[in-house]
Amino acid sequence: MPKFNYTKITSTYILLEVDLNKLSEEEQTFLFGSDNISETSIENTEFVQEEDYIFETNLMLYMELDPAYNLLKKGTYPLRFRDEKVQVLLSLSRSA
């Protein structure tokens, strides 16, 4: 399994999953602020998308997502710890 994986939930929601066992200490510190991640340390943590991000149409089609909903809005998304993996549910919006 790669370090990152995704699951299509609906045409506008994807679940991004990070396998903690496959990340180096540096990668864990970069992503989560610590190289000692546990369920308790993730419990109230959020993923922060600092700027709006527009996915390319080819990527949306590859992921079998609606290309009209290619905008990941800036904001916070809650993290969930499960089976040595961290998950974040991303909601995509229609871009202008």
N, C-alpha and C positions, 0 to 999 in steps of 0.2 A: 504494500500500500504506500502511495506517495505521502509526503508530509501534509499536503492539503487535499481535501476531497470535497465534493459538493453533492447534494441531493436536490433534485427538483421537487418542490412541494406542490406548487401550482405554477401556472404560467408566469406569475409575478412574484413568487417567493422561492428563495433558495436557502438551503441550510448548508453553511460552510463549516467544515470540520477540520480541526488541526490535531494531528496525532502527536502528542507531547513526547512520546518515546523516540520519535524520529527527528526532533529538533535538537540542535546543539544548545549548549548553555547560553551562547551569545544570542541565538535566535529567540530563545525563551525570554531572555532579558529584554530584547528589542520589542517583542510583541506584548509581553505582559508585565514588564518592569521588574521581573525576578526570574532566577533560574531554578527556583524551588516552588513549583506550582502544585497546589493541592486543591481539593474540592472546597475547603474552607476559605482559601485565599481568593478563589474565583467567584464565590457565592454572590457577592454584590458588585461584581466588576462588570463594566460595560465596554464594548468595542466602540471607539470613537472614530467616525468618518468625518474628517476635518473639512473636506470640500466635497461638493457634488461631484459624482463620477459618472461618466457616460460610457457604457459598454459598447464596443464595436458590434455592428450588425452581424458579422461573420461569427463572432463568439456567441452571440445570443442564439443564432440558428444552430450552432454546434451543440449548445446546451439545451436545445429544444424549448427555449423561452420565447415569449412574444417580443419581437424586436421593437415594437412600439413602446414597450415598458423597459427601456434600457437605462434609466436613470436611478442611481443609488444616491439618495439625498443625504446631505451632510446631517449629522446628528449622532445619537447614541443608540446602540443595539445591545441588549443584554446577552451576556455569555452564560453558557451552561456547561458544567463539568460532567462528563459521563464516560466511564470505562477508559480512563487515561487519555481522553480526548476532550478538547474544548470545542463547543459548538456555538454558532451565532446564526440566528434567523435573519436574513436580509430581505427587506421589502423593496421591490422595484416599482418605480413610478413612471408615468408617461412623460417623455421629454417634450419640450416645446418645439 
